[in-house]
Amino acid sequence: MSEVSKCLLEDFAVELMASVSADTLEMQDLAFGLLRDAYDRDSSVFVVGNGGSASSASHFVCDITKNAKPEHGRGLRATSLTDMSVLTAYANDVSYAEVFSRQLESQARPGDLLVVISASGRSPNIVEAVKTAQALGMRSIGLLGHDGGTVGHQVDVAVLADSADPGIIETVHLGMCHAFTRALRQHTASVPELASV
């Protein structure tokens, strides 16, 4: 490995660790509590994001529906609202600001959980999704960057990656999603009466 590559990787690792504080870990625990409760109550989880965060939303849903499920039991009901056909239909016919909120209006129920993944916390469609979740009686988690933006003050639990670098923020968010998946897998395996079909 070249000296330049080594320095770049070391710098990235240092920045990554610096973006996760004790407060971040405390809020991550609270966020996991909401995910665990959603499983225990058999509620649905809806996950949204834009750009790289849309990819993380889909990745997270893949992991928690497949890998957090007991071998012969009930998994967590989760949906990523980032399907291209649905997104572009709402963006074209209604407004890009409402691509997630309109889907929540037609699919979500009181007691369901919304997870928003956003580096800025300021995207209009993310803000609208959280407002709609509140109106529907849903709980909400924000995996956010820096100061949390507008959404940081609206969600029930805001987990912040304290960095201005989108690459650092997105890496922290995906790491959190993997940690949530691992913890959910342990939880579903430890509650046989809930895990049974």
C-alpha positions in Angstrom: 0.0 0.0 0.0 1.3 3.4 -0.9 2.0 6.0 1.8 -0.7 8.2 0.4 -3.3 5.5 0.5 -2.3 4.6 4.0 -2.6 8.2 5.2 -6.0 8.5 3.5 -7.3 5.4 5.2 -5.9 6.4 8.6 -7.4 9.9 8.3 -10.8 8.4 7.4 -10.7 6.0 10.3 -9.8 8.8 12.7 -12.6 11.0 11.4 -15.0 8.1 11.6 -14.3 7.5 15.3 -14.4 11.2 16.1 -18.0 11.4 14.6 -19.4 9.0 17.2 -19.7 10.4 20.7 -21.1 9.0 23.9 -24.4 10.9 23.1 -24.5 9.1 19.7 -24.2 5.7 21.4 -26.9 6.7 24.0 -29.3 7.8 21.3 -28.5 4.6 19.3 -29.6 2.6 22.3 -32.9 4.5 22.4 -33.4 4.0 18.7 -32.9 0.3 19.1 -35.5 0.3 21.8 -38.0 1.7 19.3 -37.1 -1.0 16.7 -37.3 -3.7 19.3 -40.7 -2.4 20.4 -41.9 -2.4 16.8 -41.0 -6.1 16.5 -42.6 -7.0 19.9 -45.9 -5.2 18.9 -45.8 -6.6 15.3 -45.8 -3.0 13.9 -44.4 -2.0 10.5 -41.2 -0.1 10.0 -40.8 2.3 7.0 -37.4 3.5 6.0 -36.6 6.5 3.8 -33.6 8.4 2.4 -32.3 10.2 -0.6 -29.2 9.5 -2.8 -26.7 7.4 -0.9 -29.1 7.3 2.1 -31.8 5.8 -0.1 -29.3 3.0 -0.8 -28.7 2.6 3.0 -32.5 2.5 3.5 -32.9 -0.4 1.1 -29.8 -2.1 2.5 -31.2 -1.8 6.1 -34.6 -3.2 5.1 -32.9 -6.1 3.3 -30.9 -6.9 6.4 -33.6 -6.5 9.1 -36.2 -8.5 7.1 -33.8 -11.3 6.2 -31.0 -11.5 8.7 -32.8 -10.4 11.9 -35.5 -13.1 11.4 -35.4 -16.3 13.4 -34.9 -19.4 11.2 -38.5 -20.6 11.7 -40.4 -17.6 13.0 -41.7 -14.1 12.6 -39.5 -11.4 11.3 -39.8 -7.6 11.5 -42.2 -6.2 8.9 -40.1 -3.5 7.2 -40.4 -1.6 3.9 -38.1 0.9 2.1 -40.1 3.6 0.5 -37.4 4.2 -2.1 -38.8 2.0 -5.0 -38.0 3.8 -8.2 -41.3 3.4 -9.9 -43.3 4.7 -7.0 -40.9 7.5 -6.3 -40.9 8.8 -9.8 -44.7 8.5 -10.1 -45.2 10.7 -7.1 -42.4 13.0 -8.1 -43.9 13.4 -11.6 -47.6 13.6 -10.7 -47.5 15.3 -7.3 -44.3 16.7 -5.9 -40.8 15.3 -5.0 -41.4 16.8 -1.6 -44.2 14.4 -1.0 -42.7 11.1 -2.4 -42.4 9.6 1.1 -45.3 11.3 2.9 -47.9 10.1 0.3 -46.7 6.5 0.6 -47.0 6.7 4.4 -50.5 8.1 4.1 -51.5 5.0 2.2 -49.6 2.3 4.0 -48.8 3.3 7.6 -50.9 2.9 10.8 -50.7 4.4 14.2 -48.0 2.8 16.2 -45.8 2.0 13.2 -42.2 3.3 13.0 -40.5 5.6 10.5 -36.7 5.6 10.1 -35.3 8.5 8.2 -31.7 8.4 7.0 -30.3 11.8 6.0 -26.9 13.5 6.2 -28.4 17.0 6.3 -31.8 16.5 7.9 -33.1 19.2 5.7 -34.4 17.6 2.6 -38.1 18.7 2.1 -39.3 15.1 1.4 -37.7 13.9 4.7 -39.2 16.8 6.6 -42.6 16.0 5.1 -42.3 12.3 5.9 -41.7 13.1 9.6 -44.6 15.5 9.7 -46.9 12.9 8.2 -45.6 10.2 10.6 -46.5 12.5 13.5 -50.0 13.2 12.1 -50.5 9.4 11.7 -49.5 8.6 15.3 -46.2 6.9 14.3 -42.9 6.9 16.2 -39.8 8.1 14.4 -36.0 7.7 14.4 -33.6 9.9 12.5 -30.1 8.7 11.5 -28.7 12.2 10.8 -25.5 14.1 10.3 -23.8 17.0 12.1 -26.5 19.0 14.0 -29.5 17.0 12.7 -31.0 19.8 10.7 -34.7 20.4 10.8 -35.6 16.8 11.3 -33.3 16.5 14.3 -35.9 18.5 16.3 -38.9 16.6 14.9 -38.1 12.9 15.3 -38.6 11.0 18.6 -35.0 9.8 18.6 -32.2 11.6 16.7 -28.9 9.7 16.3 -26.2 12.1 15.0 -23.0 11.3 13.2 -21.1 14.5 14.1 -19.3 15.3 10.9 -19.7 17.6 7.9 -18.3 15.0 5.5 -21.2 13.0 3.8 -18.9 10.0 3.4 -18.2 9.8 7.1 -21.9 10.3 8.0 -23.1 7.7 5.5 -20.5 5.2 6.8 -21.6 5.7 10.4 -25.3 5.3 9.4 -24.7 2.1 7.6 -22.6 0.8 10.5 -25.5 1.6 12.9 -27.9 -0.3 10.6 -25.7 -3.3 10.8 -25.5 -3.0 14.6 -29.3 -2.7 14.8 -29.6 -5.8 12.6 -27.3 -7.8 14.9 -29.1 -6.6 18.0 -32.6 -7.5 16.5 -31.3 -10.9 15.5 -30.3 -11.5 19.1 -33.6 -10.2 20.4 -35.8 -12.2 18.1 -33.9 -15.4 18.9 -34.4 -14.7 22.7 -38.1 -14.4 22.6 -39.5 -17.7 21.3 -43.1 -17.0 22.0 -42.9 -13.9 19.7 -40.7 -15.6 17.2 -43.0 -18.5 16.6 -45.3 -18.3 13.5 
